Amino acid sequence: MNFLAHSYLSFSDEQIVGQFLEDFIRNKDRFSFPEKIGQGITLHRAIDTFTDAHPEIHEAKKVFSPLVRLYAGAFVDVSFDYFLANSLPDKTLKSHSEKVYRVLRNHERFLPENFLRMLDRMEKDNWLYNYREDWGIKFSIQNVLNKAKYLEKDTAVFDAFLKNKAQLQIHFDAFFPDLLEEARRVNETFSN
């Protein structure tokens, strides 16, 4: 899953911080944060593991694999943020996006410099809210292409997304309730 899904599947402010931190820290550093932030890091990992093993994700990857091979999962993650954003009422998505930026700013002392630079751009362009727009997902897809070491920057991933949007929506609809249930299950283990 991508930024919107990870933040949406958090059960506390600190978990939001941990969910975002996970992709920006070294494995050995994950235990150096307060417990609740650590829970977010653990939750992020559980979400990724569950997602990678889900049959709907394997099917959704087939949309992108002919173009990007092993990077297909990253593009499924970005695409699914589009469907999540569009499944939420506008007011809910806007409120959630604003809350995430506020929470991250309130916890800046835990965030690495490279994340803070990205957060500036994320907040300025309101990435979380704009995932609901085709142009917002196109922007995110291009970001993944720009970062991918072995992919051409002009690979037609966004065209594949548009062409297969209905099929990807079906996979998202079948997958996301399972993921939500798994996230809740993992969160319950923190209080035991």
Rosetta blueprint (number, residue, H / E / L):
1 M L
2 N L
3 F H
4 L H
5 A H
6 H H
7 S H
8 Y H
9 L L
10 S L
11 F L
12 S L
13 D H
14 E H
15 Q H
16 I H
17 V H
18 G H
19 Q H
20 F H
21 L H
22 E H
23 D H
24 F H
25 I L
26 R L
27 N H
28 K H
29 D H
30 R H
31 F H
32 S H
33 F L
34 P L
35 E H
36 K H
37 I H
38 G H
39 Q H
40 G H
41 I H
42 T H
43 L H
44 H H
45 R H
46 A H
47 I H
48 D H
49 T H
50 F H
51 T H
52 D H
53 A H
54 H L
55 P H
56 E H
57 I H
58 H H
59 E H
60 A H
61 K H
62 K H
63 V H
64 F H
65 S H
66 P H
67 L H
68 V H
69 R H
70 L H
71 Y H
72 A H
73 G H
74 A H
75 F H
76 V H
77 D H
78 V H
79 S H
80 F H
81 D H
82 Y H
83 F H
84 L H
85 A H
86 N H
87 S H
88 L L
89 P L
90 D H
91 K H
92 T H
93 L H
94 K H
95 S H
96 H H
97 S H
98 E H
99 K H
100 V H
101 Y H
102 R H
103 V H
104 L H
105 R H
106 N H
107 H L
108 E H
109 R H
110 F H
111 L L
112 P L
113 E H
114 N H
115 F H
116 L H
117 R H
118 M H
119 L H
120 D H
121 R H
122 M H
123 E H
124 K H
125 D L
126 N L
127 W H
128 L H
129 Y H
130 N H
131 Y L
132 R L
133 E L
134 D H
135 W H
136 G H
137 I H
138 K H
139 F H
140 S H
141 I H
142 Q H
143 N H
144 V H
145 L H
146 N H
147 K H
148 A L
149 K L
150 Y L
151 L L
152 E L
153 K L
154 D L
155 T L
156 A L
157 V H
158 F H
159 D H
160 A H
161 F H
162 L H
163 K H
164 N L
165 K H
166 A H
167 Q H
168 L H
169 Q H
170 I H
171 H H
172 F H
173 D H
174 A H
175 F H
176 F H
177 P H
178 D H
179 L H
180 L H
181 E H
182 E H
183 A H
184 R H
185 R H
186 V H
187 N H
188 E H
189 T H
190 F H
191 S L
192 N L
